[in-house]
């Protein structure tokens, strides 16, 4: 009898969550938010522009209307500064011989940098047969002063290292990449850059928990995009309706849903990140402000405006095998028409490429939910990524599924397993 009563209670609870989702999350409201965020007036929401500032003000207003608490004082903006380097020149000598400038790449936020064998830089190497860009990215993310010897077999790819770091935090270290198979006994490398400050802001709202205030569940998406670029068929505004106004719309809708539900035991943080397209800097800064041990789960939402490879009422979860969070979500959706699948594009390392990555690397069960067909998404990073290409009804169903599937995590009755950081790639 007790089991029957428990089953009835669970079913009733699930119906209540679904009914509230139906009442709050609908295609009309999804469309309203999407059309604002992806309008031409936002000018593509590129980080550091007037367009993204306008988008931030809109999101903050939506958080205020939803009844969220602000992050600091009366502001929902989490302000920080990035440094953007513009390359001027590089020169140097290696073993008393003048080095070819095309064989040197310097990643720094210092306007004038001089590095010698006496500077105390750690020695790193990128051996032949590796993924040069992945290896270099790992070294940069370690934030140490490093001299990096890059095997000469990468000569045709070496110049591409410049795109790995278009901006940086002021405290980051410098890395000198040298195309060479031989460790230099003596060297002197000098680089000059023009450094400009770029003020940025995440938009963050908080819904305090009732009994577990110090345990956090995060719903996030990035609100920046590519801005104004090369015209295609006369259109130069990269609106980013799917990437990622769709995810930001979901975050706003979920804020309204959980505020209306008014029963979250754990504290919920709703975050719209800036500068994802610049290298994930918004989520990196946000993550640095948190104690990862207090973050129970992160639902990062990226590009959910189009149908997945399985059709409507479906989405996938990156890093599905890293924790049991995906299985919890699947369990909470049993009996519904919606299905969460493991990421089918594991060869593209999506788990490490979105805004969930920083917290995931610290052990947090932080996953990205998406429907984007990464092998065939015709409007990805194009001016044609506009609202007219999205399915608002299906998008509303995806947001409802995220809301209902997260119920036991938000309620504190389920706690996802942690990511085993020792096994992580970068």
RAQUIWO-V293827 format. One record per backbone hydrogen bond with DSSP energy under -0.5 kcal/mol. NH is the residue of the N-H (numbers start at 1). CO is the residue of the C=O. E is the energy in kcal/mol with one decimal. If there is no record, write none. Layout:
# RAQUIWO-V293827
nh | co | e
NH | CO | E
NH | CO | E
This chain:
# RAQUIWO-V293827
nh | co | e
5 | 1 | -2.7
6 | 2 | -2.5
7 | 3 | -2.5
8 | 4 | -2.4
9 | 5 | -2.3
10 | 6 | -2.6
11 | 7 | -2.4
12 | 8 | -2.6
13 | 9 | -2.5
14 | 10 | -2.4
15 | 11 | -2.4
16 | 12 | -2.2
17 | 13 | -2.1
18 | 14 | -2.3
19 | 15 | -2.7
20 | 16 | -2.2
21 | 17 | -2.2
22 | 18 | -2.3
23 | 19 | -1.9
24 | 20 | -1.9
25 | 21 | -2.8
26 | 24 | -0.8
30 | 26 | -2.2
31 | 27 | -2.6
32 | 28 | -1.9
33 | 29 | -2.1
34 | 30 | -2.5
35 | 31 | -2.6
36 | 32 | -1.2
37 | 33 | -2.5
38 | 34 | -2.6
39 | 36 | -1.4
42 | 39 | -1.6
43 | 40 | -1.8
44 | 39 | -0.5
45 | 42 | -2.2
46 | 43 | -0.5
47 | 225 | -0.5
49 | 46 | -1.4
52 | 46 | -0.6
53 | 49 | -1.5
54 | 50 | -1.9
55 | 51 | -1.8
56 | 52 | -2.6
57 | 53 | -2.0
58 | 54 | -1.8
59 | 55 | -2.5
60 | 56 | -2.6
61 | 57 | -1.9
62 | 58 | -2.0
63 | 59 | -2.4
64 | 60 | -2.2
65 | 61 | -2.5
66 | 62 | -1.8
67 | 63 | -0.8
67 | 64 | -1.0
68 | 63 | -2.2
69 | 206 | -3.3
71 | 75 | -0.8
71 | 204 | -0.6
72 | 75 | -1.7
75 | 72 | -2.3
78 | 202 | -3.0
79 | 77 | -0.9
80 | 200 | -2.3
82 | 198 | -2.3
83 | 168 | -3.3
84 | 196 | -3.1
85 | 83 | -0.6
86 | 194 | -2.2
87 | 85 | -0.5
88 | 192 | -2.3
89 | 192 | -1.7
91 | 190 | -2.4
93 | 188 | -2.1
94 | 97 | -3.1
95 | 186 | -3.6
97 | 94 | -1.4
99 | 92 | -3.0
103 | 100 | -2.3
104 | 101 | -1.6
105 | 177 | -2.5
107 | 175 | -3.0
108 | 106 | -0.6
113 | 191 | -2.5
115 | 189 | -2.7
117 | 187 | -1.0
119 | 116 | -1.9
122 | 145 | -2.4
124 | 122 | -0.5
124 | 147 | -2.8
126 | 149 | -2.8
127 | 125 | -0.5
130 | 127 | -1.2
132 | 130 | -1.0
135 | 131 | -2.7
136 | 132 | -2.7
137 | 133 | -2.5
138 | 134 | -2.0
139 | 135 | -1.8
140 | 136 | -2.5
141 | 137 | -2.6
142 | 138 | -1.1
143 | 140 | -1.6
144 | 139 | -0.6
146 | 144 | -0.6
146 | 174 | -1.8
147 | 122 | -3.3
148 | 146 | -0.6
148 | 176 | -3.5
149 | 124 | -2.9
149 | 147 | -0.6
150 | 148 | -0.6
150 | 178 | -2.8
151 | 126 | -2.4
151 | 149 | -0.5
154 | 151 | -2.1
155 | 152 | -1.4
157 | 154 | -1.7
158 | 154 | -1.6
160 | 157 | -1.6
161 | 158 | -2.0
162 | 159 | -1.5
163 | 160 | -1.4
164 | 161 | -1.6
165 | 162 | -0.7
166 | 278 | -0.5
168 | 83 | -1.8
170 | 81 | -0.5
172 | 169 | -1.7
175 | 107 | -2.4
176 | 146 | -2.9
177 | 105 | -3.6
177 | 175 | -0.6
178 | 148 | -3.2
178 | 176 | -0.5
179 | 103 | -2.6
180 | 150 | -1.4
180 | 178 | -1.2
188 | 93 | -2.3
189 | 115 | -2.9
190 | 91 | -3.0
191 | 113 | -2.5
192 | 89 | -2.8
193 | 111 | -2.3
194 | 86 | -2.7
195 | 193 | -0.6
196 | 84 | -2.1
196 | 194 | -0.5
198 | 82 | -3.3
199 | 197 | -0.5
200 | 80 | -3.1
202 | 78 | -1.9
203 | 272 | -2.5
204 | 76 | -3.2
204 | 202 | -0.5
205 | 270 | -2.6
206 | 69 | -2.4
207 | 268 | -2.8
208 | 206 | -0.5
210 | 264 | -1.5
211 | 265 | -0.5
212 | 265 | -2.7
215 | 212 | -1.8
216 | 214 | -0.5
216 | 294 | -3.0
217 | 267 | -2.4
218 | 297 | -2.5
219 | 269 | -2.6
220 | 299 | -2.5
221 | 271 | -1.5
223 | 273 | -2.6
224 | 273 | -0.9
225 | 45 | -1.8
227 | 44 | -1.6
227 | 238 | -0.6
229 | 236 | -2.7
232 | 235 | -2.3
235 | 232 | -1.6
236 | 234 | -0.6
238 | 227 | -2.6
238 | 236 | -0.6
239 | 237 | -1.2
241 | 385 | -2.2
244 | 242 | -0.6
245 | 240 | -2.1
246 | 241 | -0.8
248 | 244 | -2.2
249 | 245 | -2.5
250 | 246 | -2.0
251 | 247 | -1.9
252 | 248 | -2.1
253 | 249 | -2.5
254 | 250 | -2.7
255 | 251 | -1.9
256 | 252 | -1.8
257 | 253 | -2.2
258 | 254 | -2.7
259 | 255 | -1.8
260 | 256 | -2.1
261 | 257 | -2.2
262 | 258 | -2.3
265 | 410 | -0.7
266 | 410 | -2.2
267 | 212 | -1.1
267 | 215 | -1.6
268 | 207 | -2.6
269 | 217 | -2.7
270 | 205 | -3.0
271 | 219 | -2.5
271 | 269 | -0.5
272 | 203 | -2.9
273 | 221 | -2.5
273 | 271 | -0.6
279 | 276 | -1.3
280 | 275 | -0.9
280 | 276 | -0.8
281 | 275 | -1.7
282 | 274 | -1.2
284 | 280 | -1.7
285 | 281 | -2.4
286 | 282 | -2.4
287 | 283 | -2.6
288 | 284 | -1.6
289 | 285 | -0.7
289 | 286 | -1.3
290 | 287 | -1.4
292 | 290 | -0.8
294 | 291 | -2.3
295 | 291 | -0.5
295 | 292 | -1.0
296 | 216 | -2.6
296 | 294 | -0.8
297 | 216 | -1.2
298 | 365 | -1.9
299 | 218 | -3.6
300 | 298 | -0.8
300 | 367 | -3.0
301 | 220 | -3.2
302 | 300 | -0.6
302 | 369 | -2.4
303 | 242 | -0.6
308 | 311 | -1.0
311 | 308 | -1.8
315 | 339 | -1.6
316 | 370 | -3.0
317 | 341 | -2.3
318 | 368 | -2.6
320 | 317 | -0.8
322 | 319 | -2.2
323 | 319 | -0.6
323 | 320 | -0.6
328 | 324 | -1.8
329 | 325 | -2.2
330 | 326 | -2.4
331 | 327 | -2.4
332 | 328 | -2.2
333 | 329 | -0.8
333 | 330 | -0.9
334 | 331 | -1.3
336 | 333 | -2.4
339 | 313 | -1.8
341 | 315 | -2.5
343 | 317 | -1.5
348 | 345 | -2.2
349 | 346 | -1.5
350 | 345 | -0.5
352 | 349 | -1.4
353 | 350 | -1.1
354 | 350 | -0.8
357 | 354 | -1.8
360 | 356 | -2.1
361 | 357 | -2.4
362 | 359 | -1.1
363 | 360 | -2.0
364 | 359 | -2.2
366 | 364 | -2.4
367 | 298 | -2.3
367 | 365 | -0.6
369 | 300 | -3.3
370 | 316 | -2.1
371 | 303 | -2.2
372 | 303 | -0.9
374 | 372 | -1.4
376 | 373 | -2.3
378 | 376 | -0.6
380 | 377 | -1.7
382 | 379 | -1.6
385 | 382 | -1.9
386 | 384 | -2.3
389 | 386 | -2.0
390 | 387 | -2.1
391 | 305 | -2.5
392 | 390 | -0.8
395 | 391 | -2.3
396 | 392 | -2.4
397 | 393 | -1.7
398 | 394 | -2.0
399 | 395 | -2.2
400 | 396 | -2.2
401 | 397 | -2.2
402 | 398 | -2.2
403 | 399 | -2.3
404 | 400 | -2.8
405 | 401 | -2.6
406 | 402 | -1.3
407 | 404 | -1.4
409 | 406 | -0.6
410 | 406 | -2.6
411 | 407 | -2.1
412 | 408 | -0.5
412 | 409 | -0.7
413 | 408 | -1.6
414 | 408 | -2.0
419 | 363 | -2.1
421 | 419 | -1.3
423 | 420 | -1.7
424 | 421 | -1.4
